[in-house]
């Protein structure tokens, strides 16, 4: 099927740098030919990023606790307080995991729960301070919006004060977890609304951006919502990015149903994933990086996604527990990741968490230059690092 009529006009508009609106995005999602949608996304990807480079990161997702006061129907990871399978990692266990990450060439840690009911603000600030002192070279990408919202509610302190305290203790960026679909009627249906409403999730990110933090934005879709809801989610993220410029990347993945309460939901297939990712690349014209979700889709679709608008393969996933609990468990080594990227026709570059630097192969030195960005993209990259030139080594 070839794209015709209105859908073709919209693709041309996006390729020419025009911003597509919600109705146009819906038309592309429903009517555009998959390969032509992917080609258009790839053109835009190459305008915003170095066409020769795909970035990735060596880091570890440490889930310090699986205890959670919330009961999201799509989650297979959480355990209620007091559950025999519940845990809270000790400082020694955290030390061992971080040390192992460093030994594998890792540069950062994504630290995320469970929303534990009994941990005071001081638990989080002490943890960040300890990490900063013991592993100063490891980037602390920590605590999703629902966790931060809970701390604010529990302490009755304003978000700005809570995030400020976390920053003072060593927080360097906030992961985009807990977004799922940023539409309240969907959040109410999945029981995720109590942990964070749409406005609540966005408020955490807005406040973090205003205080100088960079964050990622995510979308977990395929839980029974309509295409219109997915586009509304993307619009909420795009609007906030227009306002603050604080998102470094957009990462979407599909709902995995194993061990969840939503067994009746059919999982999205690879074709659907590629279509949504390509659309996200075209729609998110103010976010430079789009990450391929090979962890949920598998390595083959993950590689293919690089031709559908993605410029980043994300983490090698030394450890990941949340998606794995729902049946999607994938890991690769650094060398396997490089091989996968080269097989796809790109030069692999190990980036840092904020996309504001990269790791020199062979020496392990960290170079504070923008990793994988193409000059003249038209994007305001100053909030990432202020550096608008791409990697000199890759150019030469």
C-alpha positions, 0 to 999 in steps of 0.5 A: 500500500502506498501513502496517498492523498492527505497522509502523503501531504502530512508526511511531506509537511513533517519532512519539510520541518512542519509541525504536525497536529493531533488530527494529522498524527491520527491520519498518519497512524491510520492511513500511512504506508508503514515503510513510507512512514518509516522513511519519513521518520528516518529523514527527520531523525537524520536531520536532528542527529548524526546519520552515521551514529547510533548511541547507547549507554552502559548503565544499570536499572536498580530497583531498590525496592519492589514494595509499593502502596499502589496496585496498577493493573499493568504492573507485575513487579510490585509487592504489597507491604509485608508480602513475603516476596517484598524486598528493600535492598541493603546498602551492601547490596546496592554497593555490590551492584554499583561496583559491578556496573563500574567494572563493566564500564558503566557510567550511570545508575537508574534508581527506581522503586516501588513506592515504599510507604515507610521511607522518609525523605531522609532515606532518599537524600542519605542514599543519594549522598552516599552514592555521590561520596562512594561512587562520584563518577556514577551518574545518579538518574533516580526516582520517578515522578510517582515516587517524588509525588509520594514523598511530597504528600508524605512530608507535606512539603511542596514539590519544589522543596522535595526536589531541591532537597534531592538535588542538594543530596546528589540527584542529577536527573529524573527518569520518565517512569510512571507516565504510561498514558498521560490521560486521566481516564486511562489512568483511572481505568488502570488504577495508576491515577492514585500514584500520579495524575497526568497533571501530577506527573507533568508537575514533577517534570516541570519543577525538575526542569525549572530547577535545572534537571534534565529528565526523560519522557516515556510512554507505555501503551497498548493497555486498551487505550485508543490511538487518540489517547496515545497522541494526546499523551505525546502532545502533553509531553511535546507541550511541556518540552516547548515550555521547558526544553528539559526532556533529553529523550522520548522512549516508548514501549508496549505493555507486556501482560504476563503476570499482570491483571490485564490478561485480556489485553492482546499485546501490540506486535512489532509492526504496531511498535514500528508505526508508533515509533516512527510517528513519535519521531515525526510528532516530537519535533522538539525532542532530539533523541528517540530510543529504540525499545529492544528490551520489550520488542527483541533485538531484531525489531530493536535494530529495525527501529533504527530505520524508523526514527530511532537514534539511540539503543538505550541501555545494555540492561545489565539489570532490569526487573520491572519489564522482566517481571511481565515476561520481557527479559533481554540483556546484551553485553557492550560488545554485543550492542556495538555489533548490533549497531554496526550490523545495522549500518551505524557507528556505535557511540557509548554516550553518557546519561544526559546525552551530553558526552560520550566514552572514548573507546579504548581509554574509557575517557569521558568526553563532554561533547554532544554525542550523536547530534547533527549541527544545524538541526534547528533544535535548541540544544542549549539545555542539554549542554550548550554544545552544538557540534557533533563528535569530531572523531566521528566526523573525521 
